[in-house]
Amino acid sequence: MNYQWYPGHMTKAKRMMQENIGLIDLVIELVDARIPFSSRNPDIDDLGKNKARLILLNKADLADDACNKAWVEYFKRKGFLVLEINAREGTGIKGVQGAVREACREKIERDRRKGIVNRPVRAIVVGIPNVGKSTFINSIAGKACAKTGNKPGVTKGKQWIRLNRELELLDTPGILWPRFDNQEVGRNLAFIGSMNDEILQKTELVMDLLACLMVHYKKELAERYQISEEPETPLQVYEHICENRKCYKKGGEIDYEKGASLLLDDFRSGKIGRITLERPDGIV
């Protein structure tokens, strides 16, 4: 299956971000902790050139804890400030304001020398679809300021949000990039729901997902779906899961589509366990 999704509104969103970058002091980039490499839009580095940077590893509660720590160190070596957060539960959110002050220390000191007081840091919040940008903004604001949803494309336009006298945020739509040179990146984005599921063949997607999970997370699969014997192939695991969860059509035939939807929901919600699909030692 060819993994690709770039609807027309993303071109408009990218243009809007480029038009507003001159107003920005800080780029706050959210990435999904389960796929920290694949969930980084390469256009963001170009957009954020010469700007202070902060990376937030969101959904850290769904990812392997040891891998989270390894990714934090990876991004620090690259020169980024980075925090682990769970925007939905609010974990790690209290540390963001301090990280913003640290990232923008030079700007704040420059304003102070010029006698400028109470001028907030202006930050743009960026990331791929469904990474949790609006949930993060609502969490740090302590109220519903931005629309949220568990599917890509909820945020359609820009929105300025004044949090306090120190920080102002620009919420932006999630954007991908026009072409994935590496299809593994597109596949990983499809796994976490950053593409429209309606354009995907879920049965093929689930076979790819199981092949990945069988590398490091056989135990978690076995515990979740009561797999007692050692399966040899992703298809055997897939069929066992369908049977375990009674995914049948009339006549007793396995309903692979129903099983695929169930497995994707379990993975995306963390019911299989804390899973990270990419490790920094595998990134060149």
N, C-alpha and C positions, 0 to 999 in steps of 0.2 A: 504494500500500500504506500502511495506517495503522500507524505505528510506536508500539507501546505494550506495556509489560510491567511488571506490578507484582504479583508473587505474594504470597500472604498472609503469608509469613514476614517480609517486609520491614516490615510494620506493627509486628510484634512486635519486630523489631530496632531500629526507630526509637524505640519506647517504652523499650526497654532502655537506649539511648544517652541519652535524656532523663533517665532515672532515675539514671544514673551521672555526669552532667555536673558535679554539685556536688563530686565528688571530684577533678576534673581541673584541672590548671594550664595545660595546653597542648593545642591541637588540631593534630595533624599530618595534613594533608589531602593525599592522593595524587591527582594528576590525570594523565591520559594525555597525553603531550607531542604526540601527533598531533592531538588535539582538546581543547586546554586549556580552552576555554570550555564546550563541550558536556559534558565529563566532570566538571564541577563541579556537585554536587547543591546547588540553591539553599537547601535546608533547613539545610545545614551552617553558613551564615553566621548563621542564627538560633540554631542550637544552640551555636555558638561565641562568641556575643555576650559581651563582657567577658572573654574568655579570650585568652591569648597564642596567636599563630597562626604556623604554618609550612606553606608549600606546597612539595611535592616534585613536580617535573616528571619523572614516571617514564617509562621506556621512551624516554628521550631519544635513545638510539642508533638508534631506528627513525624518528625525526623529522628533518626538515630542520634542519641546524645553525643556519643564519641565523635561522630562525623560532624556534628554542629561545631564542636570545639576545633576540629581540624580545619573546617572552612573559615572560622573566625581568624585563625592564625594565617591561613592562606591569603585572605583579603588584607590583613594587616601588613603582610610582607609586600603586598602590591601598593601599599601606601594609603589605604582607605581606613577611615574610622568605621567600625562595624559593631553591631549589637544583635543579639538574639532576641526575638520578640514573639509573642503570640497575641496578635492584635485582637482576636475575638474574645479572649479571656482577660486581656490587659496586662499580661505578664511581660515585664521588661519595658513597659511604656514610660515608667517614671524616670528611667535613665536617658530618655531621648532628649529632654530639654538640656541636660548637662552636656550631652554629646554635641548638640547644636552649638552651644556656647564654645566648646573646645574647637569644633571645626571652623567656626567663624571668629576665632579670637583676634586675628589680625584686623578684620573688618570692624569689630567692636572697639578695639583699641584706637583705630584710625578715627572713628566717629567721635570717640571721647576726646582725643587731642584737638579735634576741630570744634569741640563744644556742642556737638550734636548728641542730644539725650533723647531717650524714649523712641528712637527710631528702630522698629522691629526688624529682625532678620527676616528676609523674604526667601522662602524655600519652595521649590517646586517638587511635588511628590510624583514620582514616575515609576513605571514598571509594566510588565506584561499583563494581559487580561487575566482577571480572576486571581491575582496575587494578593489581594487584600488591601489595596490602597485606601479605599473609602472606609473600610472597617477600621484601619489604622487611624485615619483622621477623626472618625467619630470617637474612637477610644481615647486619643490624646486630648480631644476637646471636651470629653465627658458628656457629650450630647450628640444627637443625630444631626450632623451637618451635611452629610453626603449620602447618596443612595448606595445601598449595598445589595449584593445578591450572590448566589453560588454558581453563577454562570457568567461567561465573558460578555462584555459589552454593556454593562449596566450604566457606567458613567459615559455620557455622550459629549459633554463639552467642558470647558474650563470653569472653575469656581474658586474665587478667593475666599479664604476663611481666616479671620483674625482670631487667634487663640488667646493671646494676652498681649501685653505691651512689648514683649520680647520676641514674639514669633508670629508670622503670618504665612499661611500655606496656600499654594495654588494646587488644587486637585485637578488631575488631568485624566483623560481616557487611557485605558490600557492599550498599548500598541505593540504589535509584532513587527517583523521586518519582511520586505517583499519576497525574499527567497532564502530558504535554508540550504546552505551549502552542505551541511552535515545532516542527513536524514535522522540520525539518532537524536539530534536536538529537537526536531519536529515531533518525533515519536514521544519524547519525554514530555513535551508541552501538551500533547494529546492525553497522555496518562493523567496529568493533574487537572485537566479540564480547562486549559487555556485556549483551546480551539472549540468551535461549535461541534458538539457531538453529532449533530444531524448530518454532517458531511463525511463522517468517519464510518468505516465498517467495524463495528464494535467487536465482532468475533475475532477478526484479525488483530485488532488492538489488544485484546485480552491475551491472545496467544503470545504476542510480543512482551506484554507485561509479565506473564508467568515465567517466560524464559529469563527475564531479568531477576525476578524474585527468587528463582531457584538457585541463583548464584550465591546469595548471601542470606536468604531468609526462608530456607526450607522448613526450619523449626517452627517459625511463625505461621506458615501456611498449614503445616501439619496440625498445630494446636487449634487454629481457627476452624478448620474444616474436617477435623477428626480423620486425618490421613494416617493410617497405621502402617501401611507398607511403603517401601521406598519407590516412588514413581520414577520412571526413566525419562519421560518426555513431558513437555508442557501440555500436550493434548490429553495425556492420562490424568494429569492434575485437573485440567479443565473439566473433563467428564466426571471425575470424582466429585468435584465441587457441585456440579449440576445435580448429580444424584443425591449428594448430601443435603442440598437445599431444596430437593423435590422440584427441580425445574424440568417439568415434563409437558409435552403437548398431549392432546387427546390421542389415546391409543398407546401411550407409554413411551413415545419417542422423546429423546432429550431435546429440550428447548434451549438451544445454545444462545439465542438472543437474550432470553430472560436471564440466563446464567451470566452472560457478559455484563449486563447492566448491574446485576447484584455484585459481581466481583469488583467492578469499577467503583461502585458506591462504597463498598467496604474499604478499598484501598484509599480512596480520596478522603474518607472520614476518619481514617486511622484505626479501623476495627481489626485489621490484620496485625497491626503493631506499628512501632515507630520505625519507619523505613526511609532510607536515603539511597537514591539510585545512582548518585555520582559521588566519587571520592576525589579529593584534590590531588592525590598522588597519581591519578589517571589522566590529569589535565596537563597538556604540554604547555 
